[in-house]
Amino acid sequence: MNKKLFYISFLSLLFSCMLLQAQSRKELENRRKKLNKEIAKVNNLLFKTKKEKTSALDDLKDINQKITVRERLIETIELETQELGKEIAENEKKLSQLNSELATLKKDYADMVVKSYKSKSQQSKTMFLLSSKSFYQAYKRLKYMEQYKDYRKKQAAVIAETSNNIVAVNDSLKKQKKAKELLISSEEKQKKAIEEDKKEQETIVSKIKNQEGKYKRELQRKIKEEKTLAKKIDKLIKDAIAKANRGKKESKKNELLLSAEEKTLKASFEQNKGNLPWPVDGVITRRFGVQPHPTFKGITINSTGLHIRAKAGDKAKSVFNGKVLSIQTLSKGRKAVMIQHGDYITAYNNLKDVYVKVGQKITTGKALGSIFTDKVTGKTDLGFVLFKNIKRLNPSHWIENK
């Protein structure tokens, strides 16, 4: 490999590395913006709507969630600051190289000007040509004089371009250093906020420990209620599947038999995995699956879907096209709507009112009903469950990652 080719390859590699670094920082910047929005939502939906009569267990869950999001934000800010620091170091190195290059160019140009001045008179140039021993030599001397003049012009242009590059890099450095200062200031602000959150967390934990028996009984009662509700919904799904299959020639237990249209809908639903809209704009307060309780060791919580905190008056919306499979009244008069999307079923629980009817065709974003708001706690929570036939799936894998 010759020197020129090696130099080009090296520059290409350097540019690629810088581009990847910029992309990495851009990703971190986007993540930081998302986390800032999430903290604003957590504050708005989990804390501004609190009433006096709330459970310490719920309060602890909320403050834990805020601390977790804030810790993720601090980590992201630190990573972004590191990436920005690397970019600043690269630009400072580049600036040093450009300044050194400019000094060399200016010196070379000054030497040329002095040399040119010594032989600048027209008489000197004419004598230089006339003293040629042949016409060919005179031609060569004339070409040399023209090339020398062009070279001076090019050198002046290179000096101007290098000077402009130095100005551009300096401007970029100023912006990067300002951005770094703002990030560091933001990180300090978040660290102070998390200290306050942790003080509140300690107060709540202390309150729970002082009345541990009471809160354990409250938790076990809620777990029992949720298990009962989950069993009821499972039975409702099985009954709804059996009813939908009634009268069809083939029949498989606990599996929806699909028409050609329903198979197409199923395929479309699957293609949109990870991009389905949220059933309501809010904050996830409990995720899917078995989770250890954050305070009481040995106690686990099995979440059959997502719990999403919304604003009072918010409506649950269908995440995809489908058909209303079933509408049921659950405990305390709260309702659940089940929408069929091929052999996938989405369930929207804890509704106060329902706006749709069984068998009705539904489009993405269609309002299904208003979410119940607890008058005592001020909480507006939607239960969102996803099934494939009777098998529960993790809804987080299917909705958009905000």
C-alpha positions in Angstrom: 0.0 0.0 0.0 1.5 3.4 -1.0 1.6 6.4 1.3 -1.2 8.2 -0.5 -3.6 5.3 -0.3 -2.7 4.7 3.4 -3.4 8.4 4.2 -6.8 8.2 2.5 -7.7 5.0 4.4 -6.6 6.5 7.7 -8.7 9.7 7.1 -11.8 7.5 6.1 -11.4 5.4 9.3 -11.0 8.6 11.4 -14.1 10.1 9.8 -16.1 6.9 10.4 -15.1 6.9 14.1 -16.1 10.5 14.5 -19.5 9.8 12.8 -20.2 6.8 15.1 -19.3 8.9 18.1 -21.6 11.7 17.0 -24.4 9.1 16.5 -23.8 7.7 19.9 -24.0 11.1 21.5 -27.2 11.9 19.5 -28.7 8.6 20.8 -27.8 9.6 24.4 -29.2 13.1 23.9 -32.5 11.6 22.6 -32.6 9.2 25.6 -32.0 12.1 28.0 -34.9 14.0 26.5 -37.2 11.0 26.8 -36.3 10.5 30.4 -36.9 14.2 31.2 -40.3 13.8 29.7 -40.9 10.6 31.7 -39.9 12.4 35.0 -42.3 15.2 34.1 -45.1 12.6 33.5 -44.3 10.7 36.8 -44.5 14.0 38.7 -47.7 15.0 37.1 -49.5 11.6 37.2 -48.1 10.0 40.3 -47.7 12.9 42.7 -49.9 15.8 41.7 -53.1 13.7 41.9 -52.3 12.3 45.3 -55.0 12.6 48.0 -54.5 12.5 51.7 -55.9 9.0 52.1 -53.3 6.9 50.2 -51.5 3.7 51.1 -47.9 4.0 52.2 -47.2 0.9 50.0 -48.5 2.8 47.0 -46.6 5.9 47.9 -43.4 3.8 48.2 -44.0 2.2 44.8 -44.4 5.7 43.3 -41.3 7.2 44.9 -39.3 4.1 43.9 -40.4 4.6 40.3 -39.4 8.3 40.3 -36.0 7.4 41.8 -35.4 4.7 39.2 -36.2 7.1 36.3 -34.0 9.8 37.9 -31.1 7.3 38.3 -31.4 6.3 34.6 -31.4 10.0 33.7 -28.2 10.7 35.8 -26.5 7.7 34.2 -27.4 9.0 30.7 -26.2 12.5 31.4 -22.9 11.1 32.7 -22.4 9.0 29.5 -23.4 12.0 27.3 -20.9 14.2 29.2 -18.2 11.6 28.6 -18.9 11.5 24.9 -19.0 15.2 24.6 -15.6 15.3 26.5 -14.2 13.0 23.9 -15.4 15.2 21.1 -13.9 18.3 22.8 -10.6 16.6 23.1 -10.7 15.6 19.4 -11.5 19.2 18.4 -8.7 20.6 20.6 -6.3 18.2 19.0 -7.5 19.1 15.5 -7.3 22.8 16.4 -3.6 22.4 17.5 -2.8 20.6 14.2 -4.5 23.3 12.2 -2.7 26.1 14.0 0.7 24.3 13.4 -0.2 23.8 9.8 -1.2 27.4 9.4 2.1 28.6 10.9 4.1 26.4 8.4 2.0 27.7 5.5 2.5 31.3 6.5 6.2 30.8 6.8 6.5 29.2 3.4 4.4 31.9 1.9 6.5 34.6 3.5 9.7 33.0 2.1 8.1 32.9 -1.4 7.1 36.6 -1.1 10.7 37.6 -0.2 12.1 35.5 -3.0 9.6 37.0 -5.4 10.4 40.5 -4.3 14.1 40.1 -5.0 13.3 39.2 -8.6 10.1 41.1 -9.0 11.0 43.7 -11.6 9.8 43.3 -15.1 13.4 43.9 -16.3 14.6 40.9 -14.2 11.9 38.7 -15.7 12.7 39.9 -19.2 16.4 39.4 -18.8 15.7 35.9 -17.3 13.9 35.0 -20.5 16.4 36.7 -22.9 19.3 35.0 -21.3 18.0 31.6 -22.4 20.3 29.6 -24.6 17.5 28.3 -26.7 13.8 28.8 -27.5 13.0 25.6 -25.6 14.8 26.9 -22.5 12.9 30.2 -22.8 9.6 28.4 -23.1 10.4 26.3 -20.0 11.4 29.4 -18.0 8.2 31.1 -19.0 6.1 28.1 -17.9 8.1 28.0 -14.6 7.2 31.7 -13.9 3.5 31.1 -14.6 3.5 28.0 -12.4 5.2 29.9 -9.6 2.6 32.6 -9.8 -0.2 30.0 -9.7 1.4 28.2 -6.8 1.5 31.5 -4.8 -2.2 32.0 -5.4 -3.0 28.4 -4.3 -0.9 28.8 -1.2 -2.8 32.0 -0.3 -6.1 30.1 -0.8 -4.9 27.2 1.4 -4.0 29.7 4.1 -7.4 31.3 3.9 -9.2 27.9 4.0 -7.1 26.8 7.0 -7.9 30.0 8.8 -11.6 29.5 8.2 -11.3 25.9 9.4 -9.7 27.2 12.6 -12.6 29.7 13.1 -15.2 26.9 12.5 -13.4 24.5 15.0 -13.2 27.3 17.6 -16.9 28.0 17.3 -17.7 24.3 17.6 -15.5 24.0 20.7 -17.3 27.0 22.3 -20.7 25.4 21.7 -19.5 21.9 22.9 -18.0 23.4 26.1 -21.2 25.3 26.8 -23.2 22.1 26.2 -21.0 20.3 28.6 -21.4 23.0 31.3 -25.2 22.7 30.9 -25.1 18.9 31.2 -22.9 19.1 34.3 -25.4 21.6 35.8 -28.3 19.4 34.9 -26.6 16.4 36.5 -26.1 18.3 39.8 -29.7 19.4 39.8 -30.9 15.8 39.3 -28.5 14.6 42.1 -30.0 17.1 44.5 -33.5 16.1 43.5 -32.7 12.4 44.0 -31.4 13.2 47.5 -34.8 14.7 48.4 -36.6 11.7 46.8 -34.5 9.3 48.9 -35.3 11.2 52.1 -39.0 10.8 51.3 -38.4 7.1 50.5 -36.7 6.6 53.9 -39.7 8.3 55.7 -42.2 6.0 53.9 -40.1 2.8 54.6 -39.9 3.8 58.3 -43.6 4.2 58.4 -44.2 0.8 56.8 -41.8 -0.9 59.2 -43.5 0.6 62.2 -46.8 -0.9 61.1 -45.4 -3.9 59.2 -48.2 -6.3 60.1 -50.9 -3.9 58.9 -49.2 -3.3 55.6 -48.5 -7.0 55.0 -52.1 -7.8 55.5 -53.1 -5.0 53.1 -50.7 -6.2 50.5 -51.8 -9.9 50.8 -55.4 -8.7 50.5 -54.6 -6.9 47.3 -52.6 -9.8 45.9 -55.6 -12.1 46.6 -58.0 -9.7 44.9 -55.8 -9.5 41.8 -55.5 -13.3 41.6 -59.3 -13.6 41.8 -59.6 -10.9 39.1 -57.0 -12.6 36.9 -58.9 -16.0 37.2 -62.2 -14.3 36.3 -60.6 -12.6 33.2 -59.0 -16.0 32.2 -62.5 -17.6 32.4 -64.1 -14.8 30.5 -61.5 -15.2 27.7 -62.1 -18.9 27.5 -65.9 -18.4 27.5 -65.6 -15.7 24.8 -63.4 -18.0 22.6 -65.9 -20.8 23.0 -68.8 -18.5 22.1 -66.9 -17.1 19.0 -66.2 -20.7 17.8 -69.8 -21.9 18.3 -71.3 -23.3 15.2 -68.0 -23.7 13.3 -67.2 -27.1 11.8 -63.8 -27.4 13.3 -63.2 -26.7 16.9 -60.0 -26.5 19.0 -60.3 -26.0 22.7 -59.2 -22.5 23.9 -58.2 -21.4 20.3 -60.0 -19.0 18.1 -60.9 -20.4 14.7 -60.1 -17.7 12.2 -61.7 -16.7 8.9 -59.5 -15.5 6.0 -60.1 -11.9 7.0 -59.2 -12.6 10.6 -56.0 -14.4 9.5 -55.0 -11.2 7.6 -55.7 -9.1 10.6 -53.6 -11.4 12.8 -50.7 -11.1 10.4 -51.0 -7.3 10.4 -51.1 -7.2 14.2 -47.9 -9.3 14.4 -46.2 -7.1 11.9 -46.8 -4.1 14.1 -45.2 -5.7 17.2 -43.2 -3.0 19.0 -45.1 -0.2 17.2 -48.6 -0.4 18.6 -49.9 2.8 20.2 -50.4 3.0 24.0 -54.0 2.3 25.1 -53.7 5.6 27.1 -51.0 8.2 27.4 -49.6 7.7 30.9 -46.9 6.1 33.1 -46.5 2.4 33.6 -46.7 1.8 37.4 -46.4 -2.0 37.2 -44.9 -4.1 34.5 -45.8 -7.6 33.3 -44.6 -10.8 35.1 -43.6 -12.1 38.5 -41.7 -9.4 40.6 -40.4 -9.4 44.1 -42.0 -6.9 46.4 -39.6 -4.0 47.0 -40.2 -3.9 50.8 -41.3 -7.3 52.0 -38.9 -10.1 51.3 -40.4 -13.4 50.3 -43.5 -11.8 48.8 -43.9 -11.7 45.1 -46.4 -9.9 42.8 -47.6 -11.6 39.6 -48.7 -8.9 37.2 -50.9 -10.3 34.4 -50.4 -7.2 32.3 -49.5 -3.5 32.5 -50.8 -1.0 35.0 -50.9 2.4 33.4 -51.5 5.6 35.4 -53.4 8.2 33.5 -55.2 11.5 34.1 -58.7 11.7 35.5 -61.2 11.7 32.6 -58.8 9.8 30.2 -60.3 7.2 27.9 -58.9 3.8 27.0 -58.3 3.4 23.3 -57.9 0.3 21.1 -54.3 -0.3 20.2 -55.3 -1.9 16.8 -58.1 -2.7 14.4 -60.4 -5.5 15.6 -63.8 -6.5 16.9 -65.3 -6.3 20.4 -65.2 -9.9 21.6 -66.7 -9.3 25.1 -67.7 -6.7 27.6 -67.8 -7.7 31.3 -68.6 -6.2 34.6 -65.9 -6.9 37.2 -65.7 -6.3 40.9 -67.1 -3.0 42.3 -69.0 -2.4 39.1 -65.9 -1.7 37.0 -65.9 -2.9 33.5 -63.5 -4.7 31.0 -63.6 -4.6 27.2 -61.9 -7.3 25.2 -61.0 -6.7 21.6 -60.1 -9.5 19.2 -57.3 -9.0 16.6 -57.2 -12.4 14.8 -56.3 -14.8 17.6 -54.8 -12.0 19.7 -57.0 -10.4 22.3 -56.4 -7.1 24.2 -58.2 -6.5 27.4 -58.8 -3.0 28.9 -59.7 -3.2 32.6 -60.9 -0.8 35.3 -63.3 1.2 33.1 -66.1 3.3 34.5 -68.1 3.6 31.3 -68.1 1.7 28.0 -68.7 3.3 24.6 -68.8 0.2 22.3 -70.9 -3.0 21.8 -70.1 -6.7 21.4 -69.5 -7.6 17.8 -68.7 -4.0 16.8 -65.7 -3.4 14.5 -63.1 -1.2 16.0 -60.3 0.9 14.4 -56.9 1.8 15.9 -57.3 4.6 18.5 -61.1 4.1 18.9 -62.2 5.2 22.4 -63.6 2.2 24.3 -64.6 3.7 27.6 -63.6 6.1 30.3 -61.1 4.9 32.9 -62.3 4.8 36.5 -60.8 7.3 38.9 -60.7 6.4 42.6 -62.3 9.3 44.6 -60.3 8.4 47.7 -56.8 8.1 46.3 -57.3 10.2 43.1 -55.7 7.5 41.0 -56.8 6.7 37.4 -55.3 3.3 36.6 -55.9 1.3 33.4 -55.2 -2.5 33.4 -53.9 -3.5 30.0 -53.6 -7.2 29.2 -52.6 -9.0 26.0 -53.4 -12.6 25.1 -52.8 -14.9 22.2 -55.8 -17.2 22.6 -55.6 -17.9 26.4 -51.8 -17.4 26.8 -50.8 -14.1 28.4 -48.1 -12.1 26.6 -46.0 -9.1 27.8 -47.7 -6.0 26.4 -44.4 -4.0 26.8 -43.0 -6.0 23.8 -45.8 -4.9 21.6 -46.4 -1.2 22.3 -44.2 1.7 21.3 -41.1 2.4 23.5 -41.7 6.0 24.3 
